[in-house]
Structure formats: C-alpha cells, structure tokens
Amino acid sequence: MAKLKLGAFAEDKPVKVTHELPASVHRDLVAYAEALARQSGQSIGDPVKLIAPMLARFMATDRAFAKVRRARQLPKQGEG
C-alpha cells in the first residue's frame, strides 16, 4: 500500500468549527480513516478528527499560500 500523506497527529487545544460536508466527502473521510488505521495500526475513533490535520497538511504544502504568508508575515501555526 502506498504511504498516506497524513501520518499520526498530536492532540492540540481545539477550536470548535461547524461545517457541513457533502456525503461523498464524508464517505471518503471514513475510507481514509480506515486506510490510515490499517497503515498505522492506530484506530481513528472519529474520522472527523482527521479534517484539521488534513487542512494543516494542505496549507503547509501549498507553495502559493507559503508565498502569501511570507509576504504578509502571517504568524505560523502555533504562534501568536
């Protein structure tokens, strides 16, 4: 099996956000959680917990966003 982009993630102080997902995205999220559990041997109780690390990974690897962040000197995750 190919290595998934998302690995183990640390718990952090949460900020509550409410958002509706299309059913197809939720199904894919559940499937991703199952694949991640098989790969890591770590069960994901609630697939919704994957959304934050997925978004963080996406933003961390988005080169255009990195340029904007540097240009505007936005604080990085975990700062300020």
N, C-alpha and C positions, 0 to 999 in steps of 0.2 A: 504494500500500500504506500502511496506517495505521502510524504510528510506534510501535514497540515500547516498552514501559516500560523494558526493560533496554537499556542502551547499552554502550559499551566499558567494560571494567573493568580495574583495575590489579592486578597480581600482588602478593600480600602473603604474609607468612610463614604457611604453612598449619598447621592443626591437624587431625590425622587423625581422621575420624569414619567409622564403618562403619554403614551403614543400608541395608536392602533397600527397593526401590521397587516398587510394583505395575507390571506390564508396561505398562499403559496410560499411567501417568505417565512411564515411560521413553520410550515412543513419542512422547509429547507433547514431552518434553525434546529429543529428537532433532529433531523438526519445528521446535521453537522455535530451536534452534541453526542449522538450515538457513535459516530466515527471517531470523535475525539476521545470518548471513553474507551473504545477499543484500542486506540493507539497509545493512550497514556496510562491505561489501567485505573484511571481515576473517574469515578462516576460523576456525571453532571446532574444534580438533582433537578434543577430548573433551567431549561435551555435559555430562558430569558436572561440569565446571568451572563451569557456569552455576548450579549449585544454590546455592553460597554467595552470589553477588551477588543472586540472586533472593530468598533469605531476608533478606539485608540490606535490600533494597529494600522487601520486605513489612513488616519491622519498622520501618523508617524512616517508612513512610507509615501505620502503624496508630495512629490517634489514641488509642484506649484504652490501648495499650501506652505511648505517649508520656506520658499522664497518670500511669500507674503508675510509669514511670521517674522522672518529676519528683517524685512523691510520696515515692518511696523513695530518691531521689537515686542511682539506679544509674549507674555510670560509662558514658559513651557509648562506642561502638565506637572502638577505637584508644587509649583512655585506660586507665590502671591495669590 
